[in-house]
Amino acid sequence: MQNTTRRNGKMTLTIDKNVYGSLLVEFQPKVVETEEENEKYLEIIEKLMAEKNRTPEHDTLLDLLVILVEKFEEEHYQHKGSTPQSILLHLMEEHNMSQSELAELVGSKGATSEILSGKRGVSKRLAKKLAEFFHVSPEVFI
């Protein structure tokens, strides 16, 4: 049974512990230690993201898996030479996203062009918004 509760002035959805527990038993998430485990979790993340009728329990599992993958990738992949703009372009390509679709998220076509050309940096507020949309850490955009 799902309920909403108020925490720190925000409404949050309470997950069904039995359903979430079943998902944890099924997927058995743990700290990612190998490239194979990372790839497996990335596949699960993609399937969960594509699910049109995700439950709050699935969203909670998705959040957990993203954190585990991010931790592994931060420790094992060096992003030297990557810029926020190059990372954003890569993520757009991965998600088949056009510049105009990104502009809807950013809120301005002009600002989007300036960000993608490197003339303008990404604000902390926008970095959080992009991170949430692409399921990555906000630090990649700053």
C-alpha positions as CSV (number, residue, x, y, z in Angstrom):
1,M,0.0,0.0,0.0
2,Q,1.3,3.4,-1.0
3,N,0.9,6.5,1.2
4,T,2.2,10.0,1.0
5,T,3.9,11.6,3.9
6,R,5.3,15.1,4.6
7,R,9.0,15.3,5.3
8,N,10.9,18.5,5.5
9,G,7.9,20.3,4.0
10,K,7.8,18.1,0.9
11,M,5.4,15.4,0.0
12,T,7.1,12.0,-0.4
13,L,5.7,8.7,-1.5
14,T,6.0,5.9,0.9
15,I,7.0,2.6,-0.8
16,D,5.6,-0.8,-0.1
17,K,8.3,-2.6,1.8
18,N,7.2,-6.0,0.7
19,V,7.2,-5.1,-3.0
20,Y,10.6,-3.3,-2.6
21,G,12.0,-6.2,-0.6
22,S,11.0,-8.6,-3.5
23,L,12.8,-6.4,-6.0
24,L,15.9,-6.4,-3.8
25,V,15.8,-10.2,-3.6
26,E,15.3,-10.4,-7.4
27,F,18.1,-8.0,-8.3
28,Q,20.4,-8.4,-5.3
29,P,22.1,-5.0,-5.7
30,K,25.6,-4.6,-4.1
31,V,28.6,-2.4,-4.6
32,V,29.9,-2.7,-8.2
33,E,33.3,-4.2,-8.3
34,T,33.8,-5.4,-11.9
35,E,33.1,-4.1,-15.4
36,E,30.8,-7.1,-15.9
37,E,28.7,-6.1,-12.8
38,N,28.7,-2.5,-14.1
39,E,27.4,-3.5,-17.5
40,K,24.7,-5.7,-15.9
41,Y,23.5,-2.8,-13.7
42,L,23.5,-0.5,-16.7
43,E,21.3,-2.9,-18.6
44,I,18.9,-3.1,-15.7
45,I,18.9,0.7,-15.4
46,E,18.0,1.1,-19.1
47,K,15.1,-1.4,-18.7
48,L,13.8,0.4,-15.7
49,M,14.1,3.8,-17.4
50,A,12.2,2.5,-20.4
51,E,9.4,1.1,-18.2
52,K,6.3,3.3,-18.8
53,N,4.5,2.2,-15.6
54,R,7.3,2.3,-13.1
55,T,6.2,2.0,-9.5
56,P,7.7,4.0,-6.6
57,E,9.5,0.8,-5.7
58,H,11.0,0.5,-9.1
59,D,12.1,4.1,-8.9
60,T,13.8,3.5,-5.6
61,L,15.6,0.5,-7.1
62,L,16.6,2.6,-10.1
63,D,18.0,5.4,-7.8
64,L,20.0,2.8,-5.9
65,L,21.5,1.2,-9.0
66,V,22.4,4.6,-10.5
67,I,24.3,5.5,-7.3
68,L,26.2,2.1,-7.4
69,V,27.1,2.6,-11.1
70,E,28.2,6.2,-10.6
71,K,30.4,5.2,-7.7
72,F,32.1,2.5,-9.8
73,E,32.5,4.8,-12.8
74,E,33.9,7.7,-10.7
75,E,36.5,5.3,-9.3
76,H,37.4,3.5,-12.5
77,Y,37.0,5.9,-15.4
78,Q,39.0,9.0,-15.7
79,H,37.2,11.8,-17.4
80,K,40.3,13.9,-17.9
81,G,39.8,16.1,-21.0
82,S,36.0,15.8,-20.8
83,T,34.2,19.1,-20.5
84,P,30.7,19.6,-19.3
85,Q,29.8,20.5,-22.9
86,S,31.3,17.2,-24.3
87,I,29.6,15.2,-21.6
88,L,26.3,16.9,-22.3
89,L,26.7,16.3,-26.1
90,H,27.5,12.6,-25.4
91,L,24.4,12.2,-23.2
92,M,22.2,13.9,-25.7
93,E,23.5,11.5,-28.4
94,E,22.9,8.5,-26.1
95,H,19.3,9.7,-25.5
96,N,18.7,10.6,-29.2
97,M,17.9,14.1,-27.9
98,S,17.9,17.2,-30.2
99,Q,19.1,20.6,-29.3
100,S,15.5,21.9,-29.3
101,E,14.5,19.2,-26.9
102,L,17.4,20.2,-24.6
103,A,16.3,23.8,-24.9
104,E,12.9,22.8,-23.5
105,L,14.8,21.4,-20.5
106,V,17.2,24.4,-20.2
107,G,14.4,26.9,-20.7
108,S,16.1,28.9,-23.5
109,K,17.3,28.2,-27.0
110,G,20.0,30.9,-26.7
111,A,21.3,29.6,-23.5
112,T,21.3,26.1,-24.8
113,S,23.4,27.2,-27.9
114,E,25.9,29.0,-25.7
115,I,26.2,26.0,-23.3
116,L,26.8,23.6,-26.2
117,S,29.3,25.8,-27.9
118,G,31.2,26.3,-24.6
119,K,30.5,30.1,-24.5
120,R,28.5,29.7,-21.3
121,G,28.9,27.3,-18.3
122,V,26.2,25.3,-16.7
123,S,24.8,26.8,-13.5
124,K,24.4,24.7,-10.4
125,R,20.6,24.8,-10.7
126,L,20.8,23.6,-14.3
127,A,23.4,21.0,-13.4
128,K,21.0,19.5,-10.9
129,K,18.2,19.5,-13.4
130,L,20.3,17.9,-16.1
131,A,21.7,15.3,-13.6
132,E,18.2,14.3,-12.6
133,F,17.1,14.1,-16.2
134,F,20.1,12.0,-17.4
135,H,20.5,10.1,-14.1
136,V,24.1,11.2,-13.6
137,S,26.0,13.2,-10.9
138,P,25.6,17.0,-11.1
139,E,29.3,17.3,-10.9
140,V,29.8,16.2,-14.5
141,F,28.2,19.4,-15.7
142,I,30.2,21.8,-13.4
